[in-house]
């Protein structure tokens, strides 16, 4: 049995404030990796992520901004299941996870086990740079990613 391949994908638009959380986190992780773990900043390139997911990854960790539920900067970790019955229309301009998953399915691929490491946003107004609360959450997201990847590998889900 070979080394499991885990893709840690930072997604988001760096021109919309806290929506740039995923890319900011993955840029700090990009010097790490190895042992089958790959860190890639996809930004808003959903089609690129979808095509890369056709390469048979054992697990996907999406790092993304999530809606403000009253606690900007709070890190949340959760599993998501792609809807195998979803409409499989190809949208080359969408970046949301559902659109990426639908694109993978439309292209004949299957989605690996997927975990989101998300951060509640404070502002997604036009502008470059994270708010103070979300920027302060970046190190906590890195710890969460390390834990998620280790757990995926240890539980042999991948």
C-alpha positions as CSV (number, residue, x, y, z in Angstrom):
1,X,0.0,0.0,0.0
2,X,1.5,3.3,-1.1
3,X,1.4,6.7,0.7
4,X,-2.0,8.2,0.9
5,X,-2.4,11.4,-1.1
6,X,-4.1,14.3,0.7
7,X,-4.9,17.6,-1.1
8,X,-5.1,20.6,1.2
9,X,-6.8,23.3,-1.0
10,X,-7.0,26.9,-0.1
11,X,-10.0,28.6,-1.8
12,X,-11.3,32.1,-1.9
13,X,-11.0,35.5,-3.4
14,X,-8.1,37.6,-2.1
15,X,-9.8,40.8,-3.4
16,X,-12.8,40.3,-1.1
17,X,-11.3,40.8,2.4
18,X,-11.8,37.7,4.6
19,X,-12.8,35.6,1.6
20,X,-9.0,35.4,1.1
21,X,-8.7,33.3,4.3
22,X,-8.1,29.9,2.4
23,X,-5.3,31.3,0.2
24,X,-3.7,33.1,3.2
25,X,-3.5,29.9,5.2
26,X,-2.3,27.7,2.4
27,X,0.5,30.2,1.5
28,X,1.8,29.8,5.0
29,X,1.7,26.0,4.7
30,X,3.2,25.8,1.2
31,X,6.7,25.2,2.5
32,X,5.4,22.1,4.4
33,X,3.9,19.1,3.0
34,X,5.5,15.9,1.9
35,X,4.6,12.4,2.9
36,X,1.7,12.5,0.4
37,X,0.3,15.8,1.7
38,X,0.1,18.6,-0.9
39,X,-0.8,22.3,-0.2
40,X,-2.2,24.3,-3.2
41,X,-3.7,27.8,-3.3
42,X,-6.6,27.6,-5.8
43,X,-7.9,31.1,-5.1
44,X,-11.0,31.4,-7.4
45,X,-9.9,28.7,-9.9
46,X,-12.7,26.2,-9.2
47,X,-12.3,24.5,-12.6
48,X,-8.6,23.9,-11.9
49,X,-9.5,22.3,-8.5
50,X,-12.1,20.2,-10.1
51,X,-9.7,18.9,-12.8
52,X,-7.0,18.2,-10.1
53,X,-9.6,16.2,-8.1
54,X,-9.8,13.8,-11.1
55,X,-6.3,12.6,-10.2
56,X,-7.5,10.2,-7.5
57,X,-6.8,11.9,-4.2
58,X,-7.4,9.9,-1.1
59,X,-8.8,12.9,0.8
60,X,-9.5,16.6,0.3
61,X,-9.2,19.3,3.0
62,X,-10.8,22.5,1.9
63,X,-9.6,25.7,3.6
64,X,-12.2,28.4,3.1
65,X,-14.0,31.4,4.6
66,X,-17.5,30.5,5.9
67,X,-20.4,32.8,6.7
68,X,-20.4,34.9,9.9
69,X,-22.6,33.2,12.4
70,X,-21.8,35.7,15.2
71,X,-18.2,34.7,15.9
72,X,-15.8,36.2,13.3
73,X,-12.5,34.4,13.4
74,X,-13.9,31.2,14.8
75,X,-12.5,28.1,13.2
76,X,-15.0,25.3,12.3
77,X,-14.1,21.9,11.1
78,X,-16.7,19.6,9.5
79,X,-17.0,16.8,7.0
80,X,-19.1,17.3,3.8
81,X,-20.6,14.7,1.6
82,X,-20.9,15.6,-2.1
83,X,-24.5,15.0,-3.3
84,X,-24.1,12.2,-5.7
85,X,-27.6,13.0,-7.0
86,X,-26.8,16.6,-7.7
87,X,-27.4,18.1,-11.1
88,X,-24.1,17.8,-13.0
89,X,-24.0,21.0,-14.9
90,X,-20.6,22.4,-15.8
91,X,-20.0,26.0,-14.5
92,X,-16.6,27.2,-15.4
93,X,-17.0,30.3,-13.4
94,X,-18.2,29.0,-10.0
95,X,-15.9,28.4,-7.1
96,X,-18.2,27.3,-4.3
97,X,-17.6,23.8,-3.2
98,X,-21.0,22.5,-4.6
99,X,-20.1,23.7,-8.0
100,X,-16.6,22.1,-7.8
101,X,-18.1,18.8,-6.7
102,X,-20.8,18.9,-9.4
103,X,-18.0,19.6,-12.0
104,X,-16.0,16.6,-10.8
105,X,-19.0,14.4,-11.1
106,X,-19.9,15.8,-14.5
107,X,-16.4,15.0,-15.7
108,X,-16.9,11.4,-14.5
109,X,-14.8,11.6,-11.3
110,X,-15.6,10.8,-7.7
111,X,-15.1,12.9,-4.7
112,X,-12.7,11.8,-2.0
113,X,-13.6,12.1,1.7
114,X,-13.7,15.9,2.2
115,X,-13.2,18.0,5.4
116,X,-13.6,21.7,5.5
117,X,-11.5,23.9,7.8
118,X,-13.4,27.1,7.7
119,X,-13.2,30.5,9.4
120,X,-16.2,32.7,10.1
121,X,-15.7,36.0,8.2
122,X,-16.0,39.5,9.5
123,X,-16.1,41.3,6.2
124,X,-16.1,40.3,2.5
125,X,-16.1,43.9,1.3
126,X,-13.9,44.7,-1.7
127,X,-10.3,45.1,-0.6
128,X,-7.1,43.1,0.0
129,X,-6.3,41.8,3.4
130,X,-7.9,39.9,6.2
131,X,-9.6,41.6,9.2
132,X,-7.8,41.4,12.5
133,X,-10.1,38.6,13.8
134,X,-9.7,36.4,10.8
135,X,-5.9,37.1,10.5
136,X,-5.5,36.0,14.1
137,X,-7.3,32.7,13.2
138,X,-4.7,31.7,10.6
139,X,-2.4,29.9,13.1
140,X,-5.4,28.1,14.7
141,X,-6.4,26.9,11.2
142,X,-2.9,25.6,10.6
143,X,-3.2,23.6,13.8
144,X,-6.6,22.3,12.8
145,X,-5.3,21.3,9.4
146,X,-2.5,19.3,11.0
147,X,-4.9,17.6,13.2
148,X,-7.4,16.8,10.4
149,X,-4.7,15.4,8.1
150,X,-3.2,13.3,10.9
151,X,-6.7,12.0,11.8
152,X,-7.5,11.1,8.2
153,X,-4.2,9.2,7.9
154,X,-4.5,7.6,11.4
155,X,-8.0,6.4,10.9
156,X,-7.0,5.1,7.5
157,X,-10.0,6.8,5.9
158,X,-7.7,7.5,3.0
